[in-house]
Amino acid sequence: MVAHGWIILDKPRGLGSTQAVAAVKRNLRSGGYGKVKVGHGGTLDPLAEGVLPIALGEATKLAGRMLDASKTYEFTLQFGEETDTFDAEGAVVRTSDRRPPMAAVAAILEHFTGEIEQVPPAYSALKVDGKRAYDLARAGEEVELKTRAVTIYSLRPVSTYEPAELPDSTFSLTAGRPDPYNPTSPLEMADAVTLVAHVSKGTYIRSLARDIAHALGTVGHVTYLRRTKAGPFDETQAISLDRLNEIGKGARLEDVILPLEAGLDDIPALTLGPDTAEAVRQGRVLTGLPQSDGLYLAKHNNVPVALMEISGGTAKVVRGFNFPDVAE
């Protein structure tokens, strides 16, 4: 069997994304699938867990699209200590006794929804003068990263806390209202909060957590981070590392691999005949098409042929696939 498609790994904590790709390669080789091209669709920090799409064969041509896709994360923000890495791995650099009430947390989240500006962590894989920022930071060098625009599509607490029961504005308290930072306040004080964020590419959850804590008048860091969705893939489709290892012991790859098209579930299909399919494989342009403008997955006999962009009735190949066709 030639392996083309996706393995969605539920990456455990402590395993790097590159190590996860190596584990897939190793198990495919041990399982008798030979040398297969493998790539991942979005890095996850070793301390993070969850959905890591891993592309096999022709699906690796779509890995770039997966990097650009939005992601959903569940994370816990622990108040009181800020670390140099903004997570539990780093050294504590700032502390605060201030704990925000849940009312304040719920009220501040809307200010971090939509397009926002954030500074990535110094301990990140971004490059500064050709070197990884985390390498410079670990060497004790001062790392200055530029502010970037990212989009937070949604941000909410995991708990069933009801915003309708909150004060109208926690940050414009009038006389007689409880002080949200007074330990004797009837408002529930939070040592930590777990949030769910649906974000654009390039968003750093650790930076988001830092900024939320600062906006609440305190400091904090991420103690738990799980990616629950990456592009069209979610955790219900993910397999454990143990199940991946079974592939190397002879378990069927067909039982865990998703087809290439699974990474394109939001793209309509364009059905080709044998002549037009051959033309597309040669990179030729198709004209006189009735379809509306946009990106399409061109297929012949249900076999992916190419990603094509249609504009004004003309279709051009964006990315071709090298699948063997099937007999009609």
N, C-alpha and C positions, 0 to 999 in steps of 0.2 A: 504493500500500500504506500502510495506517495502521499505525504502529509501536507495538506494545504488547509488552513483554517485557523481557528483560535482555541487556545486553552486559556480559560479564565481561572487563574490561580488565586486562592484565598491565602495571600502571602502572610506567613506568621511573623511576629516580632523577632528582630534579631537577624533576619535574612535580608540582604541587600537585593535590589532589583537585578543587578548583574549576576549575582549568585543564583537568583531564581531562573534566569535565562539559562545559565550553565546547568542547573538541575534538570530543566526540560531537555536540553541537548543530550545530557548523559542518559536520561531514561529512554529517550527515543533510540539512541544508539544501542543501549542494552536490550531494548525491546525488539531489535532487528529492523528498525526503520532507516538505518543508514545515516548518512550525513544530511541533515535538514537545516535549511536557513531559518534562523529563529531571531526574533526581536521583540521588545516589549513596547507597550503603548502608553508609557507614562511612568516616570520614576516614583517609587515610594521609599521614603526614608527607612533605614533599618529598624528604627523604633516604631514605625507605623505598620499597620496591618491592613489586610483587606484586599479589595479587588485589584488585581494586576493582570490586564489583558496581555497575553503573549501570542504573537503572531507566528504562524508556521508557513513556510513555503511562499506561495504567491500572496498570501495575506500580509506578508511583511511589506508589500507595496502600499498597504493602507495604514501602516504604523504611524506615519506622519499625520494622517487625519485624526488618529486616536490621540496623539499628543495635543492637538488643537481642540479636542472635545471638552465639554464641561465635565466637572467631577462633583461628586457629593461626598461629604465627610461628616463623620460624627466624632466630636472631640470634647475632652474634658479640660476646662480651664481652672486650674487651682490658684486661688488667690493667696497673697501674702509673701511670695518669693518670686523674683525674676532671675532667670539664669542667663548666662551669656549665649546659650544656644536657643533659648526660649522654650526648651523642653526639659524633661527630667534628666537628661544625660549631662547637662552643663553644670558649671559652677555658679553658685548663687552670687549675684552682683548687687541686688537691691532687695530690701525687705520693707514690709508695711504691715501695721496692725489693723489697718482699715479693711473691713469686710462689707461689701455692698449688700443691700437687701435684694431679694428676688424681684421686687418691684422696679428697682433701679436697673437691674440687668435686663429685664424685659423691655423697659422703656428705651434703653440705649441702643438696642439691636437695630431699630429702624434707621438709625444714623449710620449704620455700617451696611446698609442694603442699597443696591444700585451700583453705579460706577464710583469707585473710591480710589484714593491714592494710598499706596503703602510702600514702605521701604523693606526689601527682602532681608532675611537674617544674614549676618556676616558668615554664619556657618551654613552656607548653601553651595550648590554646585555651579552657581553663576561664575563667569570668568571676569577677572579684573587684570587688565594688561596681560592677557594670555594665560593667567594662572587661576585655578579654582579658588573661590573666595574662602572655602573652609580650610584649604591648605595654608593660605596666608594668615587666617585667624589663628590656626593651631600653632603657627610659627611665631605668634605674638605680634604680628604686624597689624597696624590700624587698617581696617577695611571700610571703605566708604562706597556704598552702593546707591545708585540713583533711584529716586522715587519713580514708581511705575503705576500706571492706571490699570486696575483690574475691575471685574464686575462680580458683585455678590448678588446672585439672582434671588436667593432666599436665605434667611438666617433665623432660626427659632430654637427655643429650648426643647430638649427631648421630653421633659416632664409635661404633665397635663396642666401646668399653671395657666390660669385663665386671665389674659390681658384685660378682659372686660371688667374685672374686679379691681384693677389697679387705679391709683390716683391718676387724674388727668395728665399731670406733668410732674414727675418726680424731681425734676431739676428746676422747678420754679415754685418751690414750696412757700405757702403763705403762713402767716402767724396762726398757731393752733394746730397745724399739721405736724405729724410725727417727723422727727429728724431721722432720715434713713440710715445715718451712720451712728446713731445712738444705740448702744447695745440693749437699752431698755425699751427700744421701739417695738411696737406690736408687729411691725413688718419683719418677716422672716429673714434673718441674715444668712448669707451664703458663704461657706468656706470654699466651695467649688460649684461649678455649673457645667452641665453637659449640653452641648449645642449641636445642631445639624445645619450644615452650610452647603448650599449648592452654588458653585463658583465657576468662574471662567478659567481658562488656561492661564498659567503664570501666577496664580494666587498662592500665597504662602499662608497656611493656616496658623503657623507659629507666629507670624507677624500680625495676623488678624487678632489672635488671642492677646498678644502684647498690647495692641492698640485698644482693644475693648477694656482691658484692665486699667490702662492709663485714663481712658475716658471716664471710668468709674471712680477715679481718684485713688487708685491703688496699683499694685503690681501683681503679676501672675505669670504662670507658664503652663504649657501643655503637658499633661500627665498621661493622656490616652488619645490616640489618633487612629481612626479606622476609616478607610475609604469604602463606601458602600455602593458606589456607582461610578463607572468611567465610561463616558459616551453612552452607547446603547446597552452596555453590560452592567448587570447588578450582581449582588452577592448571592442571589438564588441560583445563579449559573456557575458559581465558583466551586472549584474542587480543592480539597485539602492537599497539603504536601504529601501526606501518607498515600492518598489515592493516586497522586502523580507518580510516586515511587512504585506503585503496583504496575504501571505501564512497563517499567524496566524489568519487571519479573514475569511479563507475559500477558498482563491484562489487556483487553481490547482498547486500542486508541479510539476506535469508532464510538465508544460509549462516553467519551469525555470531550472529544473535539467538536467544536461548532464550525459550521461552514463559513467560508469567506464572506458570504452575503450577510451573515449575522452582524458584521460590523458596519453594514450599510442599510439598516432596517428603515431608515427615514428617506431613502432614495428610491424613486420609482424605477421600474424596469422598462427597458426598451427592447422589444423582441425583434431579432434579426433573422432574415432568411439566409440560406447557405451562401448566396453570392455576396450579400451585404456583409455577412460575418467575415468572409474572406477579405473583402475590401478593408474592413476595420482592422483586421489583423495586420494588414499591410500599411496601416496608418493613414489610409485615405479618408477624405472628408465626405460625409453624406449630405445630400441637399434635398430640398423639397419635402421636409418632414412636417407633419401637422402638429406635433407635440409643442407644448408651451416651453418657453425658455427655462433652462435649469440644468442640473446635473442628473444624469441617468446611468443606470447599470445596464449596459447592453449585453444581451444573452442570446445564445443560439442553442436550441435543444436543452434549455435550462442550464447551460454551461456558461459561466461568466466569460465574456470576451474582452470587455473594456469598460472603464468609466468614461463617459462622454459628456461634453458640455454642448447643449443645444442653444443656439441663439439665432432668432429670425429664420427658423426652419433648417439651419445648417448645423450639423453635429461634427465636432472635432474630438479626437481621442485625447483624453487627459492622462489616462494610465491604462496600458494594455496588460492583459493577463495571458499567461502561457499554459492554458489548460488543454489537454487533448480533447478534441471534440468527440461526441458520441454519434453512432450511426443513426440515421433517421429511420 
